[in-house]
Amino acid sequence: MKRLYWVFAAAALALAPLAAHAQSSWSASSVGVGPHGFDWEIGTWSCTNSSPSPYAGPSTATLTVTRSGGVGTLAVTVGKNFSSAGYNQYVAKTKSWVSPYAETDGSYGVETTSPTGEKIVWAGSFVDGTTGKTIRNRDRLDYASATKYVDVGQFYVDGAWKTQYTITCTKNA
């Protein structure tokens, strides 16, 4: 599986009535807070992967985050050198985010997060489209600013978390 998580959290990658308003109101303490906690991610991002591989994806990719439906729902797609699609959905009852995704090789999974702030961990599992195996995974995101973040992706293998990729994404102007 070529899993690249863009929360945002991806991921990629979340939502506001006006993306410009969301970006201007970004602060580390507001990341992930409430249904507008990832609005600042709306737009196009250029991403570089320092550990490209079949599981980690290519060395570069383009991430696009758009509003999908109402408040609290964002669509996250990755194109140019990689194909993946998912959603980031805010769940008001639990004050958490859930991110289901699918990839062209048949892999699919879901990650969730509740923490907020500059450093967030999305955790879950995916089914590898090639082997059919379920693998636990997590993405440790460091949101340096409204225009840059780093995603360290890890899989739980042989009783330990092992880093599979480190992706740095920068928002395009």
N, C-alpha and C positions, 0 to 999 in steps of 0.2 A: 504494500500500500504506500502511496506517495503522499502521506498526510502532512499538510502544511496548515496549521491553524492560524487564521487571520482574525481574531475576535472582532473580534474582535469584536476575539476577540476579539481576534481574531481578532479579527476578527473580527475579529475581527472582531469580523469584525464586527449601530444603534442610532437613535432617532430624535429629531426635533422638528417643529413646524418649519423652521428655516435653518438650513445647515450653517449659514453664515453666523446666525445668532449663536448656534451651538458651539461653533469653533471659538467665537470671541469670548464665550463664558467658560472655557476650559480651565480647570485647575486640578492639580493632582488629587486633591481631597474630594472632588466631585466625580471622578472616574468610577463608573459602575453604579452610581447612586440613583435609584429610581428609574422610571421608564425613559428618562432622557440621559441616562448615565454614559451612553456611548454615542450620542448625537454627533459629537465632534469628529467621529470617524467617517461620516458620510463624505464620499468623494473617491478619488482614484489615488492609489498608493503604488510606489515602485519598491519592490522588495528584493533583497539580496540574501542568498543562503550561503553561509560560509562552509556548509558541510553537505553539498549536493550528493544524492544517492537515490536509488530506486524508492526507498522508504521516505526519504526526506524531501524529495522533489528536486527541481532544477536549481541552478545557481541564481537565476533571476526569474521573476514573475511579476505580473501586474494584478493587483487586488482592487476590486471595486465594491464599495459599500453604498447601498441605496435604501430608501425607505420602502417597506413592503407592507401594505395594509396600514393599520392605524398606529397610534403611539405605542412604543415598546416593541416594535418589530422591524428588524433590518434584514435585508437580503445581502449575503456576502458571496461574491463570485470571484474566482481566480481564472484568469485567461493568460494568453501569451506565454507559452512554454509549460502550461500546467492547467488542468481543467478540474475544477471543484466547485460545488455550490452548497450553500447552507443558509441558515437563518440564525439570528440572535433574537431571542424572545424574552422579554421581561415577564416574570411571574410575580404579580403584586402580592399574592397571599403569602409567599415565602420570601419575598424581597430578594429574589435570586434571578439569575439569567440562565437560560438553557440554549444550547446551540447544536441542533441536529445538522448533519452534513452527509453528502454523498459524493463519490468520485467516479470518474469514467472507467476505472478498472474494476468496478463492482464493490469497492470498499465503502463502508458506511459506519457512522457512529454518532455519538452524542457526548457533549461535555457540558458541565454546569459550573457556575461560580456564584458565591455569595459575597465574598470579600469585596471591599471597595478601596480605592486609593491608587497610588502610583504603581504599586506592585500587586498583581492579581494572578492567582493560579486557577486555571480552568482544568477540570479533571473529569475523566470518563473512561470510555472504552470504545473500540471500533472492531468491526469484523473485517479482516483482511480479504479483499476480493480475490486474491490469488490462492491463498491457502485455506480460507474459511475459518481460520483461527481467530478467537477473540483476544484482543490485547488491551491491557490497561494502559492509558496514556494520560499525560498532563502537559499543559503548556504554561510556562512561567513567564508572564509578560511584565515588562518594565516599561511603563509609559513615561518617557523622558519629557515629552511635551505634546502639544496638540498636533504636531507634525512629524513626530518620530517615536517609534517604539521598537523594542527588541523582544523576540519570542524565542525562548529556549524550550524545545519540544523534547519530552522524555517518554520512553516506554518502560514498563515494568517487565524486566527480563531476568530470569534465573534468580528471583528474590531481591532484585535491586533496581533502582531507577537508573536508566542509562540514557544519556543525551544522544538524540538522533539528529538534531539540527539546531542551528542558531540562525535566526532570520532577523534582519534589520529592515524595517519598512519606513519609508519617508513619503509624506503626503505630497502629491504633485500640486503645483500652484494652480 
